[in-house]
Amino acid sequence: MSEFWLISAPGDKTNLQAWERMNTVTLKSNLSSNSKFHIPDLKVGTLDALVGLSDELGKLDSFAESVIKKIAQYIGEVMEDSKDKVQENLLANGVDLISYLTRFEWDMAKYPIKQPLKNILEALSKQMTQIETDLKTRSAAYNNIKGNLQNLEKKTVGNLLTRTLADIVHKEDFVLNSEYLITLLVVVPKSSYIQWQKTYESLSDMVVPRSTKMIAEDAEGGLFTVTLFRKVMEDFKAKARENRFMVREFYFDEKELKCEKEELMKLASDKKQQYQPVVGSMVLAMEQLQGVKGIMVPLRLSSQGPLLRWLKVNFSEAFVAWIHVKALRVFVESVLRYGLPVNFQAMLLQPNRKSIKRLRDVLNVVFKHLDEVAAASIMDPGMDIPGLQLSNQEYYPYVYFKIDLSLLD
């Protein structure tokens, strides 16, 4: 993404010539790419109202930016398996963000320009607040599913001493429903396989001969079954520990194992339903067609889950609202700075990364006549001009607001 500067200058004849000169200079020196930013004729209201709106718009601007950033970050988190496609999903009104910015058009249907500026601001604020509230609710539900799934998945990636055995053991591995016999599971280090085979029958009395079988193995060792009489179980466990054979505290319960598997599958399904990755290329599969051979038909592309769809739609809504807030700020500040009647030209600049300082210097020279005092202090930061406070925020002779899309990378 990129950084953009949204600026404005008075639109009278003399300053229009300065504007055109600035545009020519910046393009000729490859300092920036420029485009006019069209703001409609909005209702001005009173000067006091504009001053108040200026403060409120500043707060709404910051709030909207934070919401957009949260949504973009969450899209990246939800698309954990397709992070290279995240930017493709950050759209505004169906187009990429740069295209939307450079071709900005005020949405007359959503934000009618005949109403007072205060009403437009309140509509934008209400919209952003609702989006943030919904985001919190949806993200909490998704995070709950994801957290539960991760907790269960942790059980499947540990070693044989700690991991779940639901996907390893089978009913036929055990002696079940016996009053006298029981089957135990023993984790044996790889280096001790031979020792186990030689000694397990003699670790205690009443061990069933040739009853051991390895049913699973990992990098550290193997999981063996052994069957013995229940009354010697504790003695067998103690002798096994002495020989570095670790008995798992596990008793086969078919219903419990089935429930654990079903819970894991349900959580995985819930997560997938929230986000199903978009298939990047068309996948072909054979359809069972009566009497027709060799016909390949495309599978329907997997649909996106409801969470991702919501995030995409509301990212677009929030971004569009945010740029309208920027447009309102330019309008209000331009009227406050340049006065009435309303006559200014707004323009969007995309600075060349290597020429930002040079571009700023050019703009200050071109527009220094708009505010000689401010321009002088900017050109010479060492100047001490009473009554001029420039340290708390960026101030230039022209109206200026930054649109930083890099926060969405």
Buried (B, 14 or more C-beta within 10 A) or exposed (E): BBBBBBBBBBBEEEBBEBBEEBBEBBEEEEBBBBBEBEBEEBEBBEEEBBEBBBEBBBEBBEBBBEBBBBBBEBBBBBBEEBEEEBBEBBBBEEEEBBEBBBEBEBBEEBBEBEEBBBEBBBBBBEBBBEBBEEBEEBBEEBEEBBEBBEEBEEBEEEEBEEBBBBEBBEEEBBBBEEEEBBBBBBBBBEEBBEBBBEBBBEBBEBBBEEBBEBBBBBEEBBBBBBBBBEEBBEBBBEBBEEBBBBBBEBEBEEEEBEEBEEBBEEBBEBBEEBBBBBEEEEEEEEEEEEEEEEEEEEEEEEEBBBBBBBBBEBBBBBBBBBBBBBBBBBBBBBBBBBEEEBBBBBBBBBBBEEBBEBBBBBBBBBBBEBBEEBBBBBEEEEEEEEEBEEEEEEBBBBBBBEBEBEBBE
